[in-house]
Amino acid sequence: MVSIEKFGISFNDTKILENISFDVKPGEIVTLLGSSGCGKTTILRSIAGLQKEHEGTICIGNECVSSKKVYKKDREVGYIFQDYALFPHLNVHENISFALYKLSKKKKEKRVDELLEQFNIVDHKYKQIHQLSGGQQQRVAIARAMANNPKILLLDEPFSNLDAMLRYKTKIWLKDLIKQMNLSAILVTHDKKEALSISDKIGIINDKKLIQFDNAKKMFENPNSLYVANFLCEVNELPNRYIKDIGLNIKEDKVAIIKIDECKISKDKSNCKVKILDISFCGEYYELVLNLLDYDNTDMIVKSHSIENLNINDEAFMHIDKKDIKIIDK
Ligand SMILES: Nc1ncnc2c1ncn2[C@@H]1O[C@H](COP(=O)(O)OP(=O)(O)OP(=O)(O)O)[C@@H](O)[C@H]1O
């Protein structure tokens, strides 16, 4: 278990993060999402003990490591860096051994062999890092991170160097590993699909704060703000006048949203006339860019599986089911 309580940090008198609190239970995967530079890696680095000066407490198991200044090597944390941070001048065996400096030579050899076996890299034992594929390098990084049987696994963009299929397979494999070993895992990614598919919980950071921390499915279905909705779901903001016209109430500090695949466009009449500005073929679906003609030409994006009878520059109508509209904080 890892618990972060009232964590905050500043660099050069500029506050980067404040009042961040969350827990990760054993066997749980928590993903931190947020725009570039919001402080995700800084949280991982602080948990690993690489960033010493911060506010608040970080506890691993029953031990509050930050207050006791427990150093990195004693924190029972495995850290997989974004670029894997393998030593290019050492071979696979030496890279993994590096993490096992506390063990005797004999025990070290035994543990390295176990890890090579576990992570399916036995054949690469004496290869240099540049002789490995991205996926193999990632396995070496994971083997090194797991060498000392950590309780906590920190993963910074672990899939970013892998192609689509390998990314998918590795994600499943890593998820199983975390569950089997009952690790508390914290993942940082930019990819919301990845976050939703691998995480038990997601934390979204914006403007120095953790603005929502929740079960992944719950957060997707009930984002607490426009920022979270935009980050996770692809939504349109509906004009307040439209909301009133369809008989719903909305206060000034709220905003009405709808997911882009919950808006339907057709030539059948409705109370919302649109002009189609653009249609893009995106593989499994089409993306339409629209103007709401009676609502100040508000722009919207719609995801649709068919575009029968619809062309660029056509006038058509938007159909929305009231129950799909969510009214949330601005
Ligand atoms: N050691 C440091 N000294 C000064 N500023 C730092 C230091 N480490 C991080 N920062 C700053 O803190 C902010 C947060 O950085 P961090 O790497 O944690 O962001 P991030 O959310 O992981 O970004 P990205 O998604 O781009 O990787 C950035 O503005 C960064 O420049």
The ligand as a Gaussian input file, in Angstrom:
#p B3LYP/6-31G(d) Opt

LIG

0 1
 N       14.366000      19.218000     -10.653000
 C       13.585000      20.179000     -11.155000
 N       13.933000      21.464000     -11.083000
 C       13.138000      22.440000     -11.553000
 N       11.949000      22.229000     -12.146000
 C       11.547000      20.963000     -12.268000
 C       12.334000      19.860000     -11.783000
 N       11.671000      18.708000     -12.022000
 C       10.520000      19.061000     -12.643000
 N       10.438000      20.397000     -12.787000
 C        9.304000      21.138000     -13.365000
 O        8.133000      20.706000     -12.709000
 C        7.050000      20.612000     -13.632000
 C        6.473000      19.223000     -13.592000
 O        7.382000      18.330000     -14.228000
 P        7.043000      16.793000     -14.449000
 O        8.167000      16.179000     -15.192000
 O        6.689000      16.196000     -13.129000
 O        5.738000      16.885000     -15.345000
 P        4.936000      15.740000     -16.103000
 O        3.489000      15.954000     -15.796000
 O        5.499000      14.403000     -15.789000
 O        5.249000      16.133000     -17.613000
 P        5.282000      15.237000     -18.963000
 O        3.884000      14.690000     -19.132000
 O        5.638000      16.233000     -20.026000
 O        6.317000      14.163000     -18.783000
 C        7.585000      21.043000     -14.988000
 O        7.290000      22.390000     -15.183000
 C        9.084000      20.829000     -14.842000
 O        9.789000      21.730000     -15.657000

